Amino acid sequence: MDHGDTARFEIVTDRKKQAHDIMAEVMVSLEEKGYNPINQLVGYFLSGDPTYITNHKGARGVIRRMERDDLLAVIISHYVESLE
């Protein structure tokens, strides 16, 4: 690949559903334990440290079912689509 070219990254529809389910489950667990889900998720996405995610109801394992970059890509694409 020529390093001057832009690489393409595409999200498969099944990955969107998987990401939605993961995020919904993790958000509930974080809220039930009294955490601010946004703050905790930002910490996780920026650092990669899974301890930002509670282990309540296995949420730490749930969020690891999908790579961080894949989850983030789905979240960003959803946000961008909502702007249109």
N, C-alpha and C positions, 0 to 999 in steps of 0.2 A: 504494500500500500504506500502511495506517495503521502508523505507526512503533511503536504499542503492541502490534501483533500479532507473534507469533513466526513467523519464516520457517521453512519446512520444507526440509530437505535430505535427498534420498534417494540411495542408492547402488545402481547397477544391478549385477546379478550379474556381467556381463562385466568390469566395472571391478574387482571383487574378484579375479577370476582374473588380470587384468592386473597389479594391484598385488602379488599374491602372487608372480608370476613376476619382476617387477622387483625386489622386495625380496630374493628368494632369490638372484638373480644378483649383486646389489650386495653382499649379506652375504658371499658366497663370495669375491668380489674383495677386499673389505676384509680378511677373515681371511687370505687368501693373502699379502697385503702386510704382515701383522703388526699391523694396526690393531684396536682394540676397536670392533667394528661398532656397538654401542649408543652409545658416546660420539660416534663420527663422525656417526651418523644424527641424534642429538639436536642436534649442532652445525649440521647441514644444515637440519633442520626449523625450528630457532629463528631462524637467521640468513638462510636462503635462499642462503647462499654455497656454490656447488657444489664449491669446493676442499676441503671437508670429505670429499668422496667421491673416492677414488682414480680415476685414469684407467686403471688396470690392467684389461685386457680390455674397455675401453670403458665401465666402470661409471658414469662421470660422465655420459655420454650416455644410458645406460640409465635412470638415475634421473630424467632430464629428460623421458622419454617421457610422464610423467604429472605433472600439477600437484601441488605439495607439499600443498595443502589436500585434494586428492582422495586422495592416498596416506595422509595422516594420518587422514582420515575412515575409511578402510578399516581401518587399524591399530587405531584406537580402537574401532570397532564390533566387530572381532574380539575384542578384549580384554573388552569389556562382555559380549558373548555368552558368553565363557568363564566369567564370574562367575555366570551364571544357572544 
